[in-house]
Amino acid sequence: MTNEPYYQDDLVTLHHGDCLDVLPTISGVDLVITSPPYNLSAAPWGHLGHYKQGDQTGSGKAWLGASKAGGGIAYDTHDDSMPWVEYESWQKKCLSAIWSALTDRGAIYYNHKPRVVGERVWLPTELNPGLPLRQVVIWARSGGMGYTPTAYMSTHEWVLVIAKPEFRLKSRGASGVGDVWSVPQQPNADHPAPFPIAIPARAIDTTEPKLVLDPFAGSGSTLIAASNAGVPSIGIEKSERYCELIARRLANQTMALDFSGETV
Ligand SMILES: C[S@@+](CC[C@H](N)C(=O)[O-])C[C@H]1O[C@@H](n2cnc3c(N)ncnc32)[C@H](O)[C@@H]1O
């Protein structure tokens, strides 16, 4: 990684690199909206009995049914099947580094999802390194995937709002938006797991940040939402292919603005 941004315009700075390397260079962020890889090709616990006998390491590799075909996601430069113990410690490190980049009024909107594995549910709060969890916002999707006889099909995800004590919404009206956000998925042919632009757009609209960050920028949804709102933002993305995608989307958006005065 170099210190040079991969892409920059009046509002957006995009870094190509590992977020753990770049985050220590960033400060003054009011709002983080992000969604890490979910590690879907591995399973959360060794103690559930879904491992081959003798595997108490929590490696996840021996989970019966764990496979890309079983719901995992292949990112360009990231295998979504880290040993679970490693994944958990990685995400805790990332959240701590993100926390350090926040102002005293800052908050992290951390999108992840509960998973039923066999007879028990795993909750994303397991990834919190002890930071103050203010609220869980539910992202109600427009449907689900996957059938299991042990539980109802999941049709929602969580957004953990991890906030500094001085973090406030912009108004009482913003509070009235509620804690269940019904937003249909918005697939992108060039990225396997984007969240819809409406999710970061709503977070930005209700909090009025001065600087937004997404350390797992993916297809750039957060950066596009911030740009649409006229708010400066910083993105970090490990895959050069996805950085190219983000730069293309942002450039197209600027072109569309130039031609019509409206965003795409
Ligand atoms: C769930 S996707 C994010 C999707 C994004 N919210 C969007 O709407 O497009 C997670 C992203 O994290 C990226 N990633 C994985 N490891 C990373 C790391 N160490 N540093 C930065 N980005 C990473 C992956 O390449 C992937 O694009």
The ligand as a Gaussian input file, in Angstrom:
#p B3LYP/6-31G(d) Opt

LIG

0 1
 C      -19.541000      -7.178000       2.826000
 S      -18.429000      -6.427000       1.731000
 C      -18.832000      -4.707000       1.883000
 C      -19.930000      -4.310000       0.953000
 C      -20.262000      -2.836000       0.993000
 N      -20.983000      -2.488000       2.227000
 C      -21.123000      -2.468000      -0.215000
 O      -22.252000      -1.986000      -0.025000
 O      -20.685000      -2.719000      -1.326000
 C      -16.894000      -6.524000       2.565000
 C      -15.721000      -5.955000       1.776000
 O      -14.558000      -5.938000       2.610000
 C      -13.418000      -6.108000       1.776000
 N      -12.291000      -6.488000       2.660000
 C      -11.985000      -7.719000       3.145000
 N      -10.912000      -7.644000       3.953000
 C      -10.540000      -6.337000       3.992000
 C       -9.517000      -5.630000       4.683000
 N       -8.646000      -6.268000       5.488000
 N       -9.420000      -4.293000       4.519000
 C      -10.289000      -3.637000       3.692000
 N      -11.277000      -4.269000       3.002000
 C      -11.419000      -5.599000       3.158000
 C      -13.849000      -7.169000       0.777000
 O      -13.046000      -7.133000      -0.392000
 C      -15.326000      -6.744000       0.514000
 O      -15.423000      -5.926000      -0.616000

